[in-house]
Amino acid sequence: MRPKLRQCGSEGDVMARNVDSCASYDVVLVSNAGMQARDGTWLATDVWRPARDGQLLPGPFPAIVTRTPYSRRAGPSRSPHGTAMAWNSGEFWARHGYLGVVQDVRGRFDSEGEFVLLANEGPDGYDAVEWVATLPYCDGAVGTMGTSYMGWTQSAAAVERPPHLRAMWWARHGDSPQWCHGAALARVGALLWHRVA
């Protein structure tokens, strides 16, 4: 079934989900919801949920997942590139009728395990997408988004082909020549892209 489009707010502001996509939801943060990866490693995860009058809504809602080494608590004003990225926060997505899921990658901040550059992002990303899809208030449609290393986490997860991954948005990660200062990272990015494509 194709989503309905509705003109919202100012001229040209179109949200494509359903007739409620323009509604401004209240938000409730489920902090440290956590998730266990397949090897038992606990990954610190916050879930921002749509609400009305402070009460959680049962959904189901689609979800947007961001997996970050920069701290899930960094918020929109403390992005790694120093720009305000409100769309990069779970709160933004929950206010627009999505589950906003933000996770610290393995070995960073509150997540267990050891951080090894890109070593676990594929399996952990797969597990995160599938875990979110099984939440009772998720409709099973999961998208991912982010820039920089958060773009790498998405590419690595996509290679694993999680069944509930429906959309990805990334920019400015290592396979973009203007952001890559080493041929090795560019080649890894190209290999990931070709594997997904």
N, C-alpha and C positions, 0 to 999 in steps of 0.2 A: 504494500500500500504506500502510495506516494505521500509525503508530508504536505500538509496544507500551508500555504503562504499567507501571511497577513501583514499589512502595512502597519508599522508601529511607530509611535513617537514622532520624531522629526522626519522631514522629507528624506526619503531614501533609506531610512533605517528599517530594513526588512530582516526579520528573524525567521528561519525556516525550521520549524519543528511541528508545532500544532497551534491551535487557536489560543492556548494559554501561554505561548512562548513570550509574549510581550508583558505578561504580568510580572510585577516586581514581588518576588517572594521574600519572606523573612528567611533568616538563615540560622541553623543550629549547627555548631561544630561538635562532631564526635571526635574528640582528641585521643590520640594513641589507640585508635581502633586496632592497629597492628594486623599483621598478616604473617603466616608462616610460609616460607618458601619450601619447595619440595624436599630440601635437605634438613628442614627443621629450624632454619635460621629465622629469627623474628625480625621483620622489617617494620619500622615505625611508620604508621600511616594515619593521616587525618582525613576524615570524611566530612565534607561540608554538605549539609542536607537542606533542601527546601522545606520551609515551614510556613505556617500562618498563625499569627498571634502567639508566637513562641512555641507552638505545638508542631512536632514533626509531622510531615505529610507521608502517607503510606506509599505514595508513588503508584506504579513504578515509574522511574525516571531513567533516561539514558545517562551515561557517565563520561566525564572527561578526566583522564588520569595523567598526572605529571610525576615523573620519578626524577629526583634531584640529588646531586651531591652537595648542593649549596644551602641546605637546611629547608625543610618543609615549612618552617616557621618564619622564613625570611620575609614573606609578604610582598605585596606589589611594589612597595617603595624601595626595597633593598635588593633589586635584581642584580645578577652578577655583572651586568654591563652598565649599571648605574642609571638605568632608565626606569620610569614608572610603567609597570606592566600590569595593570589591574586585571587584564584578561588572563594573566598567568596565575591567579590565585583561585583557590577552591571556592572562596566566598563569592567571587564574581559569577562563576558558573552556577552555583546554587541559587543565586538571586535571579538567574535566567531560566530556571527549571531543569537544571541538570544536577547530578551528583558531582561535586568537585572533590576529586581524590588526589591528595598530594602525599608522596612517599619519599622518605630518606632512603637512598640506595644503600646497599649492603656496606657496612663498615663506616658509615658517615652519620654523625650526630647521634640520634637515638636508636639507630638500627644496629643489630648485632652483626658479627662477622668481621671479616677483613676486607677493606677496600683495595681492590686491585683493578687498575684502569681497564674497563670494558670486559673484564674476565667473566662476570656473572650477569651482565645486563640482559642478555638474551633469555636465559632460563628464568631469572627473577622477573623480567618484564612480562613474559608469558604468564607466569604464576599470578602476577598482579592483575593483569587483564582478566584472567579467568576467575580469580577470587572476587573481583568487583562484580563481574557478570552474575555470580551466584547470590549476591546479596538480595534479600527478599524485597527490597525497595528499588532494585535496579531492573530495568526492562530487558537486560541482556545485550544492549547495544553499547559498546565501549569505544571511545575515541581516545587518542593520546595527543599531547601537545607540549611544546617547549622549544627553547633555543639553546645553543651551546651544547654542553654535555647532555642536556635533557633531550636534544635531538638525537644524540648517539644512543641514548637509552631506548628511544622509539625504534630506531633502525634495527638495533640488535634484537628487540622483541619481535619485530615484524618478520625477521628471518626465521623465527621459531613458529610462525603462523598460528597464533592463538585464534581459535574459532570465533570468538566474540569480538575481535578487533574489527571495527567498521570504518574508522577514519583516522588519519594522522595529519598533524600539521607541525612542521618544524622549519626552522631557518637558522642560518649562521652556525652550523656545526661543521665538524672537521673535513667533510668532503667538499665543502665550498672553497674554491681556490683562493678567494679573497681572505678567508679566515684560516687557511692552512699554511703553516710555516715549515712543514716537513713532508717530503714525498711519501714517506711510509704511511702517515695518517691519511693522505689523499688516496693511496692505493687501498687501504683498509676500507675507507668510505666507498670507493668505487666497487669493491668486492661485495660489500653489504648491499649496495643499491642493486647491483646486477642479480644478486641472489633473491632479493625481494621481487624485482621486476620479472 
